[in-house]
Amino acid sequence: MKHTSGTLLYKYVRDELHVLLVHASGNYNKKSPWGIPKGQPDPGEELEEAARRETLEETGIVCGDLSPLGYVDYKKSKKRIFCFVGPAPKRKRPVCASWEIDGADFFSMEEARDVIHPDQEVFLDRLEDWLDE
């Protein structure tokens, strides 16, 4: 099974929770859903390290404190996505820092649920639960 690792960074905008999502580039991805910044770990790289590196490579954002949110297995492919959650740095806007993505932005939770990959939506639920703890 292929493993990838990424982050779900959040911030509050006027007391409304927003999350950082990215969109994969390429003509074949034009209608693809958005998702967390993620990628495959390099050989010997820990999952959290990979999540931090991929987030920086794709969005230009350096992650602060992160906590594990578990993983999901994609229903159609043999891919396991590990997710780490943490607050987004204040006043830092994401950029498309890699050819791999053509969009990087913060979405309200309502908007995020409309655009995120269906198999990753559980991370939004877990974030809300994690914040309620």
Secondary structure, DSSP 4 states (H G I P E B T S, - for coil): -EEEEEEEEEEEETTEEEEEEEEE-SGGGTTPPBB-SEEPPPTT--HHHHHHHHHHHHH-PPP-S-EEEEEEE-SSSSEEEEEEEEEPPTT------STTEEEEEEEEHHHHHHHB-GGGHHHHHHHHHHHH-
